């Protein structure tokens, strides 16, 4: 008991259809299925992981047993091998397919987890989500076992970050978080080709948890706001720490960031298991992409780059 299954998504109609490696035979759905995208470990040895499908937050014991899976209030799934806790905002069930929680960070005080969606929600519909620059961040209290804050992060204009993707705002994603304490974070914004790491300060940001922008009936929705300030929302202040496009030899699809020490960033790419194309006989061809870790030495400690 207490098991998850990596790979097959939980629900038909809501999740992408799973296929075998040939891409021809459809596999069964699995209510225990998760697609984990981030992992942290607390001082007591437990693990917390975020998943794209639910989206969900998993509490895992030091022995690898799933103690609980936190899901949105409206998440429908029965028969799991572990307890389900519907503690997350219901609005998160409108996440884009395969773009749920993408990043997690544990605050140095060991009391708070920060969670980031990969993309804006499809709220009220896919068109709104694809055009939006407003992405949701959550703060989860470990002692209380619930979300205590929700923030609207404003993504860069895709034309500024990646001119090659100009006109395609849905290419913008968040794939990495680092918690620095005192409501300050490092956050990675990216397309598949380029990425930037920003410093964020949540101190003055509006906590929208449980408010009108968590209500699906609100129009315009958070995702439809061209300017969150017009909806009474102060987004977290952000400041550029490093443009990874300026780092020689940086690979595509940077999807993980951490700090080795106050002046050293470490970033990692996702090589998608080397999955490339299929040849004429239907055999999978390795893409040649390899997983890499890259260290980046900053001229000053990272706190010098944070918003003030």
N, C-alpha and C positions, 0 to 999 in steps of 0.2 A: 504494500500500500504506500501511498504518498509518492507516486511516480508521475513524471511527465514524459511526453514523447516528443522528441525533436523532429520537426518536419511537417507531418500531415496537419493541416489546419482543422479547427474544431467543427465548423458548421457549413453545410451546403447552402448556397444562395448568398451567404454573407462573405465567405472567404473564397480565395482563389482555389480552383480545382487542383488537387495534387496529382502529379504524374511521376512515372518511373524515370530512370536516367535516360531512356530512349526518347522520352517525350511523347510516347504513343499510347501507353497503357495507363488509364486513370486508376489512382490508388484510393482506398477508402478514407473518409474523414475520420478524425479521432478527437473526441471531446477533451482528451488530456493533452492534445497537441499544443506546442508553443514554438515560437520563433524568437528565442532570446537574443537580445541585442546589447545588453550591458549587465555588468556584475560588480558588486562591491561586497566587502567582508567587514563585519563589525568586530570590535575588540573581543567580544565574547565568542567569536568563531563562526557565528551564523552568516549565511549569505543572503543577499537580496538581489534579484534579477528582474529586468524588465523585458516584456514580450510585445511583439508587434500585433499579434492576432487579436487579443482581447479588446483594446490593449489591457495588459495586466501587469501586476507586480507580484512576484513570487517570493515568499519567505521560505528559506531552505536551511535545514539544520546542518551542523558541522559534520554529520554523518551522511548528508546528502538526501535526507527525507524532506519532501515538500510539506511544510507545516500549514501553509495557507496560500491561496491564490486570491489576491485582491483584484476585483473586476468592477466595471461600471455597474451602476444600479440596474440598468436595463439589460445587462448581458444575459443571454439565454443559453444555458448549457447544464445538462443534468448527467449524473452518473460518473463524475470524476473520481479519481482515486485519492483525492485529498479534499480538505475543506475549502469551500468557496465563500469569500466574504465580499459582499457587494458594497464596497466603501468608496468607490471612485465616482466622480460626477457622471451622471447618465449621458450627458452631451458627448462624452468620449466614444459612445457607440457609433457616432457618425464619422469615425476616422476613415481615411482612405484605405482601400485594400492594401495590406502589407505595409502600411505606414502608421503604425501605432507608436508605442513608446520605443524610442531609439537610443536614449541615453539616460544614465543614472549617475548620481554623485552622492557620496556620504559626507555630510558636514563634519568638520574636525571635532565638533562638540559631541558627535555620536548620537545626536538626538533627532536629526532631520535628514531625510532623503530628498533630493531634488530630482524630478523626472521631467523629461522633455519629449513631446511628440515629435515625430520626424517631419511632419508637414501640417499645414492648416487643415482643419476639419472640413469634410464635405457637408457644410452646414449653411444654408438649408439644402444644398444640392451639390453635385460634383462640379458644376461650372463655377460656383462660388468658391469652392475649395481650391480649384486649379488656378484661379485668378488672385487668390488672397496672399497677403504678406503677413498676416497676423496668426502667430503660432502660440500654442498654450504650454506653459510651464507650471508644474505643481510642486508644492512642498508637502511632504508626508511626515507626520509626527510618529516616531517609532514607539514611544511610550503609550500614546493614545491609540495607535493603530488606525489612523485615519488621515485624510487630507485636511490640512489646515489653511492652505493658501493656494490660489491659482492666479497666474499672471499672463498678460498678453505680451509676448515678445514680438517686436517688429523686425521682420527679415529685411535684408538689403534688397534693393532693386536688382533683379537678375541681370539686367543690362549693364549694371555697374560692376557686379561681381564677375560675371562671365559673359562677355559680349557674344561669344559663340552660341549661347543659349538665349539671347535676347528675344523677347516675344514669347518665352515659355516660362512664366513664373512658377509653374508647378515643378520645375527642375530644382528649385531651392529647397534645401533640407537642413535639418539639424541632426548631427550624428555624434556629438561628444560634449560632455560636461565634466567640469572639475569644481568642487566646492572649496572655497578658500576661507570660509568663516565670515560671520558678520553680515550674512546676506549677499556675499559677493561670489561670483562664479566666473569660470572660463567657459565659453560656449563656442562650438564650431559651427559655422554656416558653410554650406558647400553646394556645388553641383557635382556631377561625376568627374568633371575636369579640373576644377579649382576649388580652393577652400580658404577661409579666413578664420582666425581665432580672435574672439572678442572678450574683453572683460565686461562683466555686467554687475550692476549694483541694484539690488531689489529694494533698497531702503525707502525710496519715495514712490515705488510702483503701486498701482491700485490692485488690491486684492478683490478679484471679481467672483470668488467662490460663492456659490449659492445665490448669486444675483441674477439680474435680467439676462446676462449673456450666457448663463447656463440653462436658459429656458429656450427650447426649440421654437417657441412661438414668437420670440423677439425678432422684430424686423425694423431696420436691417440687423442682421446677425453680426457678431464680432468679426466673423470672417469676411463680411461684406463691407466693413468700414474702410474707406480709403484713408481715413485719419482717425486713429483710436481716440485722440484728444477730443474730437467732435462728439464722441460717445461718452465723454466724461472719464476716459481711461488714461492714466499716466503709465506709459510702458517703462520697463527698466532702462536706466541709462546704460549706454554701452560705448566702449572705446576700443579701437583696434589694437591688438597686441602683436599679431604677426600675420602678414599676408603670405600664405604658404606657397603661392605661385612664384614668390621671389626666392624660394629655397631651391638651390640647384639639385636636380635629380629627384625631386619629390614625385612619387607615383600618383596615379589617378585614384579616385574613390577613397580619400582619407576618411575613416569612420571611427577612429578612436584617438583620444587625447588624454594625457595625464602629465603630472609633474614628477620628475625624478628628484629634484631639489628646487629651491626657490627661483633659480635662474635657468633651469633646464627643462624644456618641454620634450615629451616623447609622443610621437604620433604614429599611428598604424593604419595601413590600408586594408581594404577588403578585396581579395582577388577572386571572389565568387567561386571558390574551389577550383579555379582554373578552367571553369566551364566556358567553352568557346562555341564553335559552330558544329554542325553535323556534315559529314562528307556524303558523297553520292550513295554510299551503302548504308547510310543511317548511323554510322559510328561517330561517337563524340570525339571532337578534336580539341586537345588541350589549348587553351588560349595563350599559354606562355607566361601569363601574369603570376607573380609570386607574392606571397605575404611578406611584408617588410616592416621593421621598426626603424624609425629615424629620430635621432636626438637633435635638438635645436638649442644652442646656447644663446640665451638672451643677453644683451649688453648690461641689463640691470635686473634685479629681482622682479618677479612678475607683478608684485604689488605696486611697483612704480608705474605700471601701465593701466591701472584700473581707473574707472571714472571717479572723479572727486566731487 
